[in-house]
């Protein structure tokens, strides 16, 4: 059915198109002071990402693995081969 394309399958051209789609609206702004709001949103999202990574690092058992995204072994360890 609807299967997502993995990042590993993206080509350089795919990433370039995505970057163009993301940054193109910024050149349509008549008042460039609006870019400061985009910058503030970027700082906020980076801060929230850092808090999430640090929280997960210090408290690894606080966030169990999501079985929605994890197929099979969801313990966070690699399966070992017998022998």
C-alpha positions in Angstrom: 0.0 0.0 0.0 1.4 3.4 0.9 5.0 2.9 1.8 7.3 5.8 2.7 10.5 6.4 0.8 13.5 6.1 3.1 16.1 8.8 3.3 18.7 6.4 2.1 16.9 6.1 -1.2 16.9 9.8 -1.9 19.3 11.1 -4.5 21.1 14.4 -4.5 18.6 15.9 -6.9 15.7 14.9 -4.5 17.4 16.8 -1.6 18.0 19.8 -3.8 14.4 19.9 -4.9 13.3 19.6 -1.3 15.6 22.5 -0.3 14.2 24.6 -3.1 10.6 23.9 -2.0 11.5 24.8 1.6 13.4 28.0 0.9 11.6 29.4 -2.1 8.8 31.1 -0.1 11.4 33.3 1.7 12.3 35.1 -1.6 8.6 36.0 -2.0 8.6 38.2 1.1 8.2 41.9 0.5 9.3 42.8 4.0 12.5 41.0 4.8 12.1 41.6 8.5 9.8 38.6 8.5 12.8 36.4 8.1 13.6 37.1 11.7 10.5 35.2 12.7 11.6 32.2 10.6 15.0 32.4 12.4 13.2 32.5 15.8 11.2 29.4 14.8 14.5 27.7 13.8 16.1 28.5 17.1 13.1 27.3 19.0 12.9 24.0 17.1 16.7 23.4 17.5 16.3 24.0 21.3 13.4 21.6 21.6 15.4 19.0 19.6 18.4 19.4 21.9 16.2 19.1 25.0 14.7 15.9 23.6 18.1 14.4 22.8 19.6 15.3 26.1 16.5 14.0 28.0 16.6 10.7 26.1 20.3 10.5 26.8 20.0 11.1 30.6 16.8 9.1 31.1 16.8 6.3 28.4 14.0 4.4 30.1 11.7 7.4 30.1 10.8 6.9 26.4 10.1 3.3 25.4 10.6 2.4 21.8 7.6 3.0 19.6 6.3 -0.2 18.1 4.6 1.8 15.4 8.0 2.6 13.8 9.9 -0.4 15.1 9.4 -3.8 13.4 10.7 -6.8 15.2 13.4 -6.2 17.8 12.5 -2.9 19.6 15.0 -3.1 22.5 17.5 -0.8 20.9 20.1 -3.5 20.6 21.2 -5.3 17.5 20.3 -9.0 17.3 23.2 -11.3 17.6 23.7 -14.3 15.4 23.9 -17.7 17.2 27.3 -19.3 17.4 
